[in-house]
């Protein structure tokens, strides 16, 4: 049976080699100028990235474009979204407003990819919120906040998986990637709402992976640990209000990732994991696994 792959990203000693900064000259008319072995792993592919205006989504959009893909950046941060799309170039990226709690907007983002580019190869369900990250006692949990977090982080992922599969299954090809978290695997890393929402993401991936695999579509989750993204930095501001911004960043980079001595986990590391899962290399691994090879 096809099994979902969950990547828990804690960079090992020695780390992943840093990639060079993205240059818009590396993408022209859907073709990548660098040697294939270096940076053309998504040549000709089309991706939708929710939450693509900042943090992990922004880093992944740049990595995908650098590797030859065209991307639809779907977010609610309109100013940032348009700016990221402009930086990546009009041939490589476009922005669309998308609130993932509204299924119609998720469907519209998917349909835009098909309308503009004729296909959808990759759906990265990355949009997420932290909610109230101040850890209350069990009796103090705000169920309204819980519902808001679940609507974005869990229900929004379901909408993304549903509508990506809708257009991928008829083509019998595609990669759906969902952003989980180590907070969905381990206890006491984050408040109940966020942890439960990320555990739900992993449950969704497990629940649908076998069904969509029969249509040639892969579904995977990536579960990052602490990274100083805007979302994590906002949480750190609640956890450590007396600390400076740089002190909070150091806590996320070093104290939270205490096993990674000498290395810092970054959004670009998650982007490279998403790149692998989106690429044909991951498809070939799955094909060998299904055939018993």
N, C-alpha and C positions, 0 to 999 in steps of 0.2 A: 504494500500500500504506500502511496505517496505520502511522505511525511514533511510537514512544514519545518523549515530551518529557522531557528531562532538564534541570532547572534548577540551574545552578551559582550559588549565591547569594553575590555580592559586591556590597554595596549601592553604587550610584553616588553621586557627589556630588549633593547635593540631597536624597537619601534618600527613603524612604517616609514619609508622614505618620504620626505616632503615632496610634493609636486610643485612645479613652477607655477607662478601666478598666472591666472587666466588672461589671455589677450584676445580681443575680439577678432584679431587678424587670423586666429587659428580656426575660424569657422567661416565658411563661405558657401552659400547655396547648398547647405546640407552636407558638405564634404569637409573632412578633417585634413589639415595640411601636414600633420606630423605622421611619422611612421606608425603603422597599425599597432605594433607591439607596444608602443609607448602610450598613445592617447587617441585611438580611434575605435574604442570598444563599443560605442553606441552609434556608429555611423549609420545615418539614415533613419534612426529611431525617433519616436515622438513620445514625450513624457508630460504628464500632468503632475505638479507638485503642490499639494495643499500646504499652507503655512510656508510658502516659498519666499516670502519677503524678508525674512530675517533668520538668524540662527542656523540650525541644521538644514532647513529648507533652502535658504539662500546659498549655503556652501554646496549643497547638492545640485542646485540649479547650475552653478558655475562649473562644477565637475562634470555634469552631464553634457553641457554645451562644449566644454573643452574636449570631450570625447566624441563629438560629432552629432549630438542629439539636438532636436528642437524641443523647447520646453514651453508649457503653459504654466505660469506662476499664478496660483489661485490663493487668495488671501483676503483678509478684511482690512489690512493696513495699506490703503490705497497709495499714499504718498511713497512709502518704501517700496511697494510692489512695482509701481511705474518706474521708480529710480533703478531698481535691480534689472528690470527688463531693458531699460535704456543702456545700462552698462554692458549687458550681454550682447546687445545689438538687435535691431529689428528683424533680421533674418533668422536669428537664433531663438528669440524669446518674445513672448507677449504676456501682458498681465490681464487678469480678469478678477473682478471682485467676487469672492465666494465665501459665504458663511456656511460652514459645513453642518451647522445645525438645521439648515434648510435643505432638504433633499433635492428640491428643484434646482437650487444653485449648484450643487455638486453635479447633478445630471447635466446642467448647462455647460459646466467647465469641460466635462468629458466630451459632450457634443461639439464644443468649440474646437477641440483638438481634431476631431474627425472632419469637421466642416473645413477647417483651414488646411490641414495636412493630409487628410484622407485616411487616417489611421490613428490608433493609440497602442503603443507598445509597452509603456511603463506607467503605472499609477503609484505615486508615492504618497500614501496617506500619512502626512506628517503633522498636520495642524493639531495644536494642543494648547491647553491652558492649565495653569496651576491651581487656580481658585485661591481660597484662603489657605496659605501655606503655613500659617501659625498653628502648630499642632495643639488642638484643644483636647481636653479630657473627653472620653467617650460620651458622657452626658451633655457635652457642649457642642456636639457636631451640628452644624447648620445644614439641614436637609435641602434647603433651597440652593446653597452653594454646591452641595453634593450633586444635585440634579443638573446644575449648569456645567459642572466639570464632566459628568458622564455624557451630557448631550454633545459636547465637543469631542472629547477624547475617545469615547466608545461608540456612541451612535453615529458620529461623523465618520468614523472608520467604516462602520457597516455600510453607510451610504456610498462611500468611496469604493469599497469592494464590490458592492452590488452593481453600480453603474459601470465600473471598469470591466467587470466580467460580462456585462451586457453587450459591450462592443468587441471585447477580446475573444469570447468563446466562439462566435461564428467564424473568426479567422483561425481558430485553434492555435493561438499564440499570444503570449503576453506575460508580463511580470507585474504582480501587485505586491508592493512593499508597505509595511505598516510600522510606524515608530512606536515601540513599546518603551520599557524602562526597567532597570534593575529593581525599581520600586514595585513593579508588578510581580517580581519573583521573590524578593526578600522582604521581610517585615521590618518595620520601624525606620525605614529610610525617608518616608514622607507621610503626610497626613492621610487619613483613610480615603478621602474622596479621590485624590490623585492616584494612590496605590491601587485602589479598586478599579479605577478606570483603565490603568495600564495592564492590570491582570486580565481585564475584560478584552483588551486588544489581543493578548496572547490566546485567550480562549476563542475569539472570533477566528483567528488564523487557523487554529487547530480544527475548528468546526467546519470550515469551508474548504480546506486545502485539498482533501481527497476528491470532493465533488468537482471543483474546477479543474483539477489535474486531468480528469477524464476528457476535458475539452482543450487540453494543451496549455492551460494557464497555470502559472506558478504563483503561490501566495506565501510570503515570508514575513517575519518580523525581525527588527533590529532593536535590541534593548541596551541603550547606552547607560553608562554610569554618569557621575557628576561632570558636567561641562559648563563653563561660564557663558551660556547663551543668555539672551535677554530674559527668558522665562526663569532660568535658574538664578540669575542675578537678582530678579525681583523677589524670589523666594528667600534668598540669602539676606535681603534687606529686612525681611520680616523676622528671620531667625536671629540676625545679629545687627539690630538697629544702632547699636553703639559703635560699630566698626565702620571704617572708611570703605569706599568702593574697592580700592585696591586690596585691602585686607580681606574683604569678602571674596574677591577673585582668587586670592591665594588659598583661602580655605577650600574653595571648590576644586582648585587645580591640584592642591597638595594633600590637605588633610583628608578630604573625602576619598581620594585615590591613593591611600597610603601605601599600597603595594607597588605602585608604579614609581619607584625611586628614580629620580633623574628624568622622568618623562611626564608630559602633560597631555591628557586626552583633549582633543579639539574637535570642533564641528567637522573639520575636513576629514577626520578619521571616519566619522559616521558616513560622510559623503562617499568615501572610497568603498565602504562596505555596501552601500546602496548601489554604487556603480557595478560592483561585482554581481550582485543579485539581479540587476537589470540587464546584464550582458548575456551574450550567447554562451559564455563559459559556464555560467550557472545552469543554463538549460541543458548543456551537454552532460554535466554532472548528474542532473535529475534523470536524463534519459538512460545513462548507464546504471543508475540505481534501480530504475524500473525494470530494466532488462536483466538485472542480476550481475552486471559487469563490474 
